[in-house]
Amino acid sequence: MRGTWLGSADLADSYNDFSNAIKEGLSPEEAAKTRTFTGHMANKRGYSQFKVIELNEVEKRVVVEFRK
């Protein structure tokens, strides 16, 4: 499963939560897993591997891959 979070969209909650967690010192994978709604739901459904494929702060875009 793959998630794309955009910081400039109307629904930027996951991007903002992810970015704030990074600023607090979490790794990108840990931020995706523990601080975003998508991460919580993926983890709940058995996706235990989280990999940040793209982290573009200029374009405010994060792409995360979730695997079982």
Biopython code that builds the backbone (N, CA, C, O; Angstrom):
import numpy as np
from Bio.PDB.StructureBuilder import StructureBuilder

atoms = [
    (1, "MET", "N", (0.856, -1.152, 0.000)),
    (1, "MET", "CA", (0.000, 0.000, 0.000)),
    (1, "MET", "C", (0.908, 1.222, 0.000)),
    (1, "MET", "O", (1.978, 1.214, 0.608)),
    (2, "ARG", "N", (0.476, 2.259, -0.680)),
    (2, "ARG", "CA", (1.283, 3.468, -0.762)),
    (2, "ARG", "C", (0.430, 4.674, -0.410)),
    (2, "ARG", "O", (-0.715, 4.785, -0.849)),
    (3, "GLY", "N", (0.988, 5.570, 0.376)),
    (3, "GLY", "CA", (0.301, 6.804, 0.736)),
    (3, "GLY", "C", (1.096, 8.006, 0.273)),
    (3, "GLY", "O", (2.324, 8.023, 0.359)),
    (4, "THR", "N", (0.394, 9.004, -0.216)),
    (4, "THR", "CA", (1.015, 10.273, -0.607)),
    (4, "THR", "C", (0.359, 11.373, 0.199)),
    (4, "THR", "O", (-0.860, 11.543, 0.167)),
    (5, "TRP", "N", (1.174, 12.114, 0.919)),
    (5, "TRP", "CA", (0.672, 13.205, 1.752)),
    (5, "TRP", "C", (1.203, 14.515, 1.194)),
    (5, "TRP", "O", (2.398, 14.661, 0.938)),
    (6, "LEU", "N", (0.297, 15.460, 1.011)),
    (6, "LEU", "CA", (0.643, 16.762, 0.457)),
    (6, "LEU", "C", (0.393, 17.843, 1.491)),
    (6, "LEU", "O", (-0.653, 17.874, 2.139)),
    (7, "GLY", "N", (1.357, 18.721, 1.634)),
    (7, "GLY", "CA", (1.231, 19.796, 2.610)),
    (7, "GLY", "C", (0.473, 20.993, 2.108)),
    (7, "GLY", "O", (0.068, 21.846, 2.898)),
    (8, "SER", "N", (0.272, 21.076, 0.814)),
    (8, "SER", "CA", (-0.413, 22.239, 0.262)),
    (8, "SER", "C", (-1.882, 21.964, -0.049)),
    (8, "SER", "O", (-2.591, 22.858, -0.510)),
    (9, "ALA", "N", (-2.338, 20.759, 0.191)),
    (9, "ALA", "CA", (-3.718, 20.390, -0.112)),
    (9, "ALA", "C", (-4.648, 20.783, 1.039)),
    (9, "ALA", "O", (-4.202, 21.103, 2.141)),
    (10, "ASP", "N", (-5.937, 20.751, 0.755)),
    (10, "ASP", "CA", (-6.918, 21.049, 1.794)),
    (10, "ASP", "C", (-6.858, 20.050, 2.937)),
    (10, "ASP", "O", (-7.146, 20.393, 4.084)),
    (11, "LEU", "N", (-6.482, 18.804, 2.624)),
    (11, "LEU", "CA", (-6.404, 17.744, 3.633)),
    (11, "LEU", "C", (-4.941, 17.444, 3.947)),
    (11, "LEU", "O", (-4.427, 16.382, 3.596)),
    (12, "ALA", "N", (-4.285, 18.375, 4.599)),
    (12, "ALA", "CA", (-2.852, 18.260, 4.859)),
    (12, "ALA", "C", (-2.537, 17.700, 6.237)),
    (12, "ALA", "O", (-1.397, 17.805, 6.690)),
    (13, "ASP", "N", (-3.509, 17.112, 6.912)),
    (13, "ASP", "CA", (-3.295, 16.672, 8.291)),
    (13, "ASP", "C", (-2.158, 15.671, 8.431)),
    (13, "ASP", "O", (-1.300, 15.831, 9.299)),
    (14, "SER", "N", (-2.140, 14.645, 7.592)),
    (14, "SER", "CA", (-1.083, 13.631, 7.715)),
    (14, "SER", "C", (0.287, 14.228, 7.411)),
    (14, "SER", "O", (1.266, 13.908, 8.085)),
    (15, "TYR", "N", (0.360, 15.090, 6.406)),
    (15, "TYR", "CA", (1.637, 15.737, 6.094)),
    (15, "TYR", "C", (2.091, 16.583, 7.289)),
    (15, "TYR", "O", (3.254, 16.526, 7.688)),
    (16, "ASN", "N", (1.192, 17.348, 7.842)),
    (16, "ASN", "CA", (1.549, 18.210, 8.979)),
    (16, "ASN", "C", (1.942, 17.387, 10.206)),
    (16, "ASN", "O", (2.913, 17.714, 10.888)),
    (17, "ASP", "N", (1.198, 16.333, 10.485)),
    (17, "ASP", "CA", (1.543, 15.464, 11.620)),
    (17, "ASP", "C", (2.913, 14.828, 11.422)),
    (17, "ASP", "O", (3.719, 14.764, 12.351)),
    (18, "PHE", "N", (3.168, 14.357, 10.199)),
    (18, "PHE", "CA", (4.458, 13.756, 9.856)),
    (18, "PHE", "C", (5.583, 14.778, 10.038)),
    (18, "PHE", "O", (6.593, 14.478, 10.675)),
    (19, "SER", "N", (5.417, 15.964, 9.490)),
    (19, "SER", "CA", (6.451, 17.005, 9.574)),
    (19, "SER", "C", (6.743, 17.407, 11.012)),
    (19, "SER", "O", (7.900, 17.590, 11.390)),
    (20, "ASN", "N", (5.696, 17.543, 11.807)),
    (20, "ASN", "CA", (5.892, 17.902, 13.218)),
    (20, "ASN", "C", (6.650, 16.816, 13.966)),
    (20, "ASN", "O", (7.487, 17.124, 14.815)),
    (21, "ALA", "N", (6.375, 15.561, 13.668)),
    (21, "ALA", "CA", (7.084, 14.459, 14.321)),
    (21, "ALA", "C", (8.562, 14.451, 13.932)),
    (21, "ALA", "O", (9.420, 14.164, 14.767)),
    (22, "ILE", "N", (8.860, 14.763, 12.683)),
    (22, "ILE", "CA", (10.258, 14.854, 12.236)),
    (22, "ILE", "C", (10.975, 15.961, 13.013)),
    (22, "ILE", "O", (12.110, 15.786, 13.457)),
    (23, "LYS", "N", (10.307, 17.087, 13.168)),
    (23, "LYS", "CA", (10.899, 18.216, 13.910)),
    (23, "LYS", "C", (11.164, 17.845, 15.366)),
    (23, "LYS", "O", (12.067, 18.393, 15.999)),
    (24, "GLU", "N", (10.365, 16.906, 15.898)),
    (24, "GLU", "CA", (10.553, 16.444, 17.277)),
    (24, "GLU", "C", (11.667, 15.415, 17.395)),
    (24, "GLU", "O", (12.020, 15.006, 18.501)),
    (25, "GLY", "N", (12.229, 14.989, 16.249)),
    (25, "GLY", "CA", (13.360, 14.068, 16.288)),
    (25, "GLY", "C", (13.060, 12.628, 15.909)),
    (25, "GLY", "O", (13.954, 11.785, 15.977)),
    (26, "LEU", "N", (11.835, 12.320, 15.513)),
    (26, "LEU", "CA", (11.527, 10.952, 15.094)),
    (26, "LEU", "C", (12.112, 10.685, 13.715)),
    (26, "LEU", "O", (12.282, 11.602, 12.912)),
    (27, "SER", "N", (12.415, 9.432, 13.453)),
    (27, "SER", "CA", (12.851, 9.040, 12.116)),
    (27, "SER", "C", (11.643, 9.161, 11.186)),
    (27, "SER", "O", (10.504, 9.120, 11.650)),
    (28, "PRO", "N", (11.876, 9.308, 9.885)),
    (28, "PRO", "CA", (10.741, 9.383, 8.957)),
    (28, "PRO", "C", (9.811, 8.174, 9.053)),
    (28, "PRO", "O", (8.590, 8.329, 9.024)),
    (29, "GLU", "N", (10.376, 6.979, 9.166)),
    (29, "GLU", "CA", (9.545, 5.783, 9.247)),
    (29, "GLU", "C", (8.728, 5.757, 10.537)),
    (29, "GLU", "O", (7.546, 5.413, 10.518)),
    (30, "GLU", "N", (9.345, 6.115, 11.643)),
    (30, "GLU", "CA", (8.640, 6.125, 12.926)),
    (30, "GLU", "C", (7.561, 7.208, 12.934)),
    (30, "GLU", "O", (6.480, 7.003, 13.485)),
    (31, "ALA", "N", (7.848, 8.343, 12.333)),
    (31, "ALA", "CA", (6.851, 9.418, 12.235)),
    (31, "ALA", "C", (5.650, 8.963, 11.418)),
    (31, "ALA", "O", (4.506, 9.219, 11.796)),
    (32, "ALA", "N", (5.906, 8.290, 10.302)),
    (32, "ALA", "CA", (4.820, 7.797, 9.447)),
    (32, "ALA", "C", (3.976, 6.765, 10.182)),
    (32, "ALA", "O", (2.752, 6.747, 10.055)),
    (33, "LYS", "N", (4.627, 5.920, 10.936)),
    (33, "LYS", "CA", (3.938, 4.814, 11.613)),
    (33, "LYS", "C", (3.139, 5.270, 12.830)),
    (33, "LYS", "O", (2.020, 4.806, 13.047)),
    (34, "THR", "N", (3.702, 6.167, 13.614)),
    (34, "THR", "CA", (3.100, 6.474, 14.915)),
    (34, "THR", "C", (2.371, 7.801, 15.005)),
    (34, "THR", "O", (1.599, 8.015, 15.940)),
    (35, "ARG", "N", (2.598, 8.695, 14.056)),
    (35, "ARG", "CA", (2.031, 10.038, 14.205)),
    (35, "ARG", "C", (1.018, 10.428, 13.136)),
    (35, "ARG", "O", (0.538, 11.562, 13.129)),
    (36, "THR", "N", (0.689, 9.518, 12.244)),
    (36, "THR", "CA", (-0.284, 9.846, 11.205)),
    (36, "THR", "C", (-1.474, 8.894, 11.288)),
    (36, "THR", "O", (-1.340, 7.749, 11.719)),
    (37, "PHE", "N", (-2.626, 9.380, 10.871)),
    (37, "PHE", "CA", (-3.823, 8.543, 10.844)),
    (37, "PHE", "C", (-3.614, 7.350, 9.921)),
    (37, "PHE", "O", (-3.976, 6.224, 10.262)),
    (38, "THR", "N", (-3.030, 7.601, 8.753)),
    (38, "THR", "CA", (-2.778, 6.521, 7.798)),
    (38, "THR", "C", (-1.887, 5.452, 8.420)),
    (38, "THR", "O", (-2.146, 4.257, 8.273)),
    (39, "GLY", "N", (-0.849, 5.879, 9.106)),
    (39, "GLY", "CA", (0.062, 4.938, 9.754)),
    (39, "GLY", "C", (-0.629, 4.109, 10.815)),
    (39, "GLY", "O", (-0.412, 2.901, 10.906)),
    (40, "HIS", "N", (-1.460, 4.750, 11.617)),
    (40, "HIS", "CA", (-2.201, 4.016, 12.653)),
    (40, "HIS", "C", (-3.112, 2.964, 12.024)),
    (40, "HIS", "O", (-3.165, 1.826, 12.491)),
    (41, "MET", "N", (-3.827, 3.344, 10.963)),
    (41, "MET", "CA", (-4.750, 2.408, 10.319)),
    (41, "MET", "C", (-3.995, 1.270, 9.624)),
    (41, "MET", "O", (-4.422, 0.117, 9.681)),
    (42, "ALA", "N", (-2.882, 1.590, 8.972)),
    (42, "ALA", "CA", (-2.081, 0.555, 8.309)),
    (42, "ALA", "C", (-1.527, -0.426, 9.335)),
    (42, "ALA", "O", (-1.576, -1.638, 9.125)),
    (43, "ASN", "N", (-1.008, 0.084, 10.430)),
    (43, "ASN", "CA", (-0.465, -0.771, 11.489)),
    (43, "ASN", "C", (-1.557, -1.663, 12.081)),
    (43, "ASN", "O", (-1.325, -2.841, 12.350)),
    (44, "LYS", "N", (-2.725, -1.105, 12.278)),
    (44, "LYS", "CA", (-3.856, -1.849, 12.829)),
    (44, "LYS", "C", (-4.272, -2.998, 11.908)),
    (44, "LYS", "O", (-4.773, -4.022, 12.373)),
    (45, "ARG", "N", (-4.065, -2.824, 10.614)),
    (45, "ARG", "CA", (-4.451, -3.843, 9.637)),
    (45, "ARG", "C", (-3.298, -4.760, 9.224)),
    (45, "ARG", "O", (-3.374, -5.459, 8.214)),
    (46, "GLY", "N", (-2.243, -4.743, 10.016)),
    (46, "GLY", "CA", (-1.174, -5.712, 9.821)),
    (46, "GLY", "C", (0.001, -5.259, 8.986)),
    (46, "GLY", "O", (0.906, -6.049, 8.714)),
    (47, "TYR", "N", (0.006, -4.004, 8.574)),
    (47, "TYR", "CA", (1.162, -3.485, 7.839)),
    (47, "TYR", "C", (2.205, -3.045, 8.865)),
    (47, "TYR", "O", (2.010, -2.063, 9.582)),
    (48, "SER", "N", (3.297, -3.771, 8.923)),
    (48, "SER", "CA", (4.294, -3.507, 9.966)),
    (48, "SER", "C", (5.570, -2.867, 9.423)),
    (48, "SER", "O", (6.400, -2.384, 10.194)),
    (49, "GLN", "N", (5.728, -2.863, 8.116)),
    (49, "GLN", "CA", (6.921, -2.271, 7.505)),
    (49, "GLN", "C", (6.540, -0.950, 6.841)),
    (49, "GLN", "O", (5.659, -0.903, 5.983)),
    (50, "PHE", "N", (7.211, 0.110, 7.247)),
    (50, "PHE", "CA", (6.946, 1.446, 6.739)),
    (50, "PHE", "C", (8.234, 1.977, 6.125)),
    (50, "PHE", "O", (9.278, 1.974, 6.777)),
    (51, "LYS", "N", (8.170, 2.432, 4.877)),
    (51, "LYS", "CA", (9.343, 2.979, 4.211)),
    (51, "LYS", "C", (8.969, 4.282, 3.520)),
    (51, "LYS", "O", (8.036, 4.324, 2.719)),
    (52, "VAL", "N", (9.702, 5.343, 3.835)),
    (52, "VAL", "CA", (9.481, 6.623, 3.178)),
    (52, "VAL", "C", (10.210, 6.577, 1.835)),
    (52, "VAL", "O", (11.438, 6.497, 1.786)),
    (53, "ILE", "N", (9.444, 6.630, 0.754)),
    (53, "ILE", "CA", (9.983, 6.552, -0.603)),
    (53, "ILE", "C", (10.444, 7.924, -1.073)),
    (53, "ILE", "O", (11.463, 8.052, -1.752)),
    (54, "GLU", "N", (9.685, 8.941, -0.706)),
    (54, "GLU", "CA", (10.012, 10.302, -1.132)),
    (54, "GLU", "C", (9.706, 11.265, 0.002)),
    (54, "GLU", "O", (8.664, 11.160, 0.649)),
    (55, "LEU", "N", (10.606, 12.194, 0.241)),
    (55, "LEU", "CA", (10.420, 13.253, 1.231)),
    (55, "LEU", "C", (10.889, 14.545, 0.582)),
    (55, "LEU", "O", (12.085, 14.835, 0.556)),
    (56, "ASN", "N", (9.951, 15.316, 0.062)),
    (56, "ASN", "CA", (10.269, 16.536, -0.668)),
    (56, "ASN", "C", (9.699, 17.715, 0.102)),
    (56, "ASN", "O", (8.505, 18.004, 0.021)),
    (57, "GLU", "N", (10.558, 18.392, 0.846)),
    (57, "GLU", "CA", (10.110, 19.502, 1.677)),
    (57, "GLU", "C", (9.789, 20.742, 0.854)),
    (57, "GLU", "O", (8.958, 21.553, 1.261)),
    (58, "VAL", "N", (10.434, 20.903, -0.298)),
    (58, "VAL", "CA", (10.173, 22.064, -1.153)),
    (58, "VAL", "C", (8.759, 21.999, -1.725)),
    (58, "VAL", "O", (8.024, 22.986, -1.700)),
    (59, "GLU", "N", (8.388, 20.833, -2.238)),
    (59, "GLU", "CA", (7.047, 20.652, -2.815)),
    (59, "GLU", "C", (6.031, 20.178, -1.781)),
    (59, "GLU", "O", (4.862, 19.976, -2.108)),
    (60, "LYS", "N", (6.465, 20.001, -0.551)),
    (60, "LYS", "CA", (5.618, 19.541, 0.555)),
    (60, "LYS", "C", (4.890, 18.257, 0.178)),
    (60, "LYS", "O", (3.661, 18.191, 0.154)),
    (61, "ARG", "N", (5.701, 17.232, -0.118)),
    (61, "ARG", "CA", (5.140, 15.934, -0.504)),
    (61, "ARG", "C", (5.926, 14.818, 0.167)),
    (61, "ARG", "O", (7.157, 14.832, 0.192)),
    (62, "VAL", "N", (5.195, 13.853, 0.709)),
    (62, "VAL", "CA", (5.770, 12.663, 1.304)),
    (62, "VAL", "C", (5.059, 11.460, 0.702)),
    (62, "VAL", "O", (3.830, 11.421, 0.635)),
    (63, "VAL", "N", (5.845, 10.478, 0.264)),
    (63, "VAL", "CA", (5.296, 9.227, -0.242)),
    (63, "VAL", "C", (5.817, 8.112, 0.649)),
    (63, "VAL", "O", (7.024, 7.959, 0.833)),
    (64, "VAL", "N", (4.893, 7.338, 1.197)),
    (64, "VAL", "CA", (5.240, 6.258, 2.126)),
    (64, "VAL", "C", (4.682, 4.941, 1.606)),
    (64, "VAL", "O", (3.560, 4.873, 1.104)),
    (65, "GLU", "N", (5.497, 3.894, 1.739)),
    (65, "GLU", "CA", (5.066, 2.558, 1.342)),
    (65, "GLU", "C", (4.861, 1.739, 2.604)),
    (65, "GLU", "O", (5.705, 1.737, 3.500)),
    (66, "PHE", "N", (3.740, 1.049, 2.666)),
    (66, "PHE", "CA", (3.397, 0.188, 3.800)),
    (66, "PHE", "C", (3.363, -1.247, 3.308)),
    (66, "PHE", "O", (2.716, -1.547, 2.305)),
    (67, "ARG", "N", (4.058, -2.138, 4.012)),
    (67, "ARG", "CA", (4.075, -3.560, 3.638)),
    (67, "ARG", "C", (3.798, -4.427, 4.843)),
    (67, "ARG", "O", (4.046, -4.049, 5.988)),
    (68, "LYS", "N", (3.271, -5.610, 4.547)),
    (68, "LYS", "CA", (3.001, -6.585, 5.614)),
    (68, "LYS", "C", (4.211, -7.447, 5.856)),
    (68, "LYS", "O", (4.180, -8.327, 6.715)),
]
sb = StructureBuilder()
sb.init_structure("model")
sb.init_model(0)
sb.init_chain("A")
sb.init_seg("    ")
for serial, (resi, resn, name, xyz) in enumerate(atoms, 1):
    if name == "N":
        sb.init_residue(resn, " ", resi, " ")
    sb.init_atom(name, np.array(xyz, "f"), 0.0, 1.0, " ", f" {name:<3s}", serial, name[0])
structure = sb.get_structure()
